[in-house]
Amino acid sequence: MSEVKETKLNLYEPVFLLAIPPFIEDYQCLPGFQVYWDPPWGGMVTLKIVSTFRQFTFLATMLQDLTDILTKSRRLGGPPTLKVPFTIVVIQVPKNFLRRLVGYQEKNLATYRRQYQVDFDCSRDIQPEEVYVLSESLPLRVFGYSDDVVAVNAALCRDLELIQMKTFILLMQDCKIILDYLTQVKLGCDPCELKVKKMVREWKDIRHPFYYIPNYFRELVLVGTKSEIDAAERFLEQFLKEKRELSKLNLQ
């Protein structure tokens, strides 16, 4: 997580009244974000903001834009009747789908940042190769200018609805091939995300009163849209077929 620091900022009192008190609950939805202020002095208010650099940069930009609007409309000395177009929405994303939704190194979120005046805050508390229970989720927060937040929220929700997870049962020897060539396999399946489910103690073998029956299977999970999963499945079938044939030739 980015480093959190305290920063002081002086605001015109009308800007403060428009931008801070009405939205204090929304601001504090952001992890680590806190804002304090001193009593007004000479038409100004001093804010103390505890935030990451990205959060502070976005808030400072919004406050500057609001100050410019009020200055141009000559309302700095008048009643604060304008509304600040600031919104925060929270999307609950299943842990298994989060990396696919935000993209590799958050490239999908970076695209939205370039196209809209929004920013994001999401937890990194996931293990890339872990397969989670479907009910486990993490919050993805979108904050910024109201119209842009609404547009990005709608786009992310559409993307999330298209993401699926499909599980395959593999023989141990096929799983070993995939693990030996994992980087190559992941590139071939991209943008579909591939995970090999870890063996848990209960399923390492099948218990029986009289016999020991080993479990020769592993689960492989693909996360993506239906078309991405279909393409990844075809790639895996062809890849495993080639590697099996190559292994037979080496044994002869």
PEGI-V314008 format. One line per field, one symbol per residue. ss: DSSP state (H for helix, E for strand, L for the rest). phi: phi as a letter, one per 40 degrees, with the letter a starting at -180 (. if undefined). psi: psi as a letter, one per 30 degrees, with the letter a starting at -180 (. if undefined). A space follows every 10 residues. Layout:
ss: ???
phi: ???
psi: ???
This chain:
ss: LLLEEEEEEE EEHHHHHHHL HHHHHHHLLL LLLEEEELLL ELLEEEEEEE EEHHHHHHHH HHHHHHHHHH HHLLLLLLLL LLLLLEEEEE EEEEHHHHHH HHLHHHHHHH HHHHHLLEEE EELLLLLLLL LLLLLLEEEE EEEEEHHHHH HHHHHHHHHH HHLEEEEEEE EHHHHHHHHH LHHHHHHHHL LLEEEELLLL HHHLEELLLL LLEELLEEEE EEEELHHHHH HHHHHHHHHH HHHHHHHHHH HL
phi: .ccbbcbbac bcdccdcccb dcbcccdccc dgcabbacdd afgbbccbbb acccccdccc cccccccccc cccfbccbcc bcbccbabbb bcbddcbccc ccgcffcccc cccccbcbab aacbcbcdcc bcccccabcb cbbicdcccc ccdccccccc cccbbbbbbb cdcccccccc bccccccccd cccbbbcccb dcbcabcadb bbbcccbbcb bbbicccccc cccccccccc cccccccccc cc
psi: klkklkkkkk lkeeeeeefd efgeeeegfk kfkkklllkk khglkkkjkj lleeeeeeee eeeeeeeeee eeghgffaki flkkikkklk kjkkeffeee eflkhheeee eeeeflilll klkghkkegk jlkffklkkj kkkakeeeee eeeeeeeeee ffklkkkkkk leeeeeeeee heeeeeeffk gkkkkjkkkl efgfljkkef ljjljgllkk kkkaleeeee eeeeeeeeee eeeeeeeeef f.
